[in-house]
Amino acid sequence: MFKKTILALGIAASGAAFAQVSVTIDTAKPGPVINKNIYGQFAEHLGAGIYEGMWVGPDSKIPNTRGWRNDVIGALKDMHVPLVRWPGGCFADEYHWRDGIGPRDKRPVKVNTNWGGVEESNAVGTHEFFDLAEQLGAEVYVNGNLGTGSNQEMAEWIEYMTSDSKSTLAELRRKNGRDKPWKVDYFAIGNEAWGCGGEMSPEHYTQLYKTATVFLKAPPGSRPKLIASGGNDSSTAWTDALSKLKSNVDGISYHYYTLPTGVWEKKGAATGFQENEWISTIKNTLVMDASIRKNVAVMDKNDPQKKIGFYVDEWGTWYDVEPGTNAGFLFQQNSLRDAVVAALNFNIFHDHADRVRMTNIAQMVNVLQAMILTDKDKMLLTPTYHAYKMYVPFQDATYLPAKISNNGKYTLGSTTVPQVSASAARAKDGKVYVALVNTNPNKAVDVTVNLSGAKAGKLTGQVLTAQAMDAHNTFAHPEAVKPAPFSAAASGGKVVVKLPAKSVLVGAVE
Ligand code: AHR
């Protein structure tokens, strides 16, 4: 069976003579550590992202642990979620943390004005979120409310979460069931301050940020890393203003979404699209590299010691919502194209690992480019989930330069993108891992991987591909798209991989 799959995928282990593209991995020139939080997730109070998708409550018939559904948590643990951002997004700037503590049946019901105008029960609050993070073994990223909140409210939330004293707030946390303080790894001051977070200018926000950080105190050694809400477009004004701050800023956030058409009013469909929207999606994804470069250049000027990280804390595909679903819920299908988009972004983030120390795909379950889709008690893993799981060895691995020579071009009409994207790293298990992406939906490509300096017997791992560009998993066919094993023998320190059309491949050198 194994052998059959290998042949079906056309992986060649022959000499280099037919190779068109070569990738040279320089094991003698290790780069920075690829922070595991590059693989971070985002869970907002939005649609069925938290309620239904993950939280069903302790009394649900769906098997759960203290309200969090076991099937979803189990799958997320399998993909080693390193960090979760919560509670928003736009939701964060209207979220008042005191609404989400104490007995659940006494919590106020609010209207989620950002997302569908639905009732927000506040059943998931601070204690539930930390329980989720503990069940996942993930770090936490809490997003504070600068928009409709206050510095006092954010300061008190931090005290509630981190104080081990006998203060009234720490005692309130104990009364609500948590004795020891939690560790808050990251805390952001507002979200999208240029838009839903208050339509501010970079200068105005920078002053508000500076003032807020004066009051956000925590016991010694417990202060979260502080994140300033940054920009989202080709302008670097936000990064410039914020990276000039001399203290109290650990990261500047940045948001970039991939829209097939590039037009918000008609973004393009998640499935059933034509090839022109495949290539435009790839092209619009690759913009991420240029955006990071531009912002990092500004940071290198203002912060040459690289104290501040560039956190892409929202990214992913954003399509037109699925027909018949609530437009405010941002529910979309997820196809092989999404897996390719994810892998291209991973390879870009690795290339900037010295600055890009955290990213958060939007979002974890049932919203935008999700890992998991649910329907009542059913759950399916998306192609994006599989890409994340395949890339697990890159978490906290050491970057290795992977130079592509003689790269092919994939062209449709007037649009051209590079055919192959590659990345390599030495993982914590000591092995060298190689990731390859073929953006061309029609043509396989021979890639010669030169493993200079690595003892190479074979390259073995998994490959994700499918017949159709929009191949996806449904509740009727939940395993239509899933990775298959591959293995290719090395000879003279080289491996030739026949990379299938529209594919993502991750392998270990053994
Ligand atoms: O991820 C969905 C929304 O996109 C977030 O709430 C907001 O920050 C962004 O505009």
Residues whose N, C-alpha, C, O or C-beta is under 5 A from the ligand:
A	BS01	AHR	G89 C90 F91 E192 A362
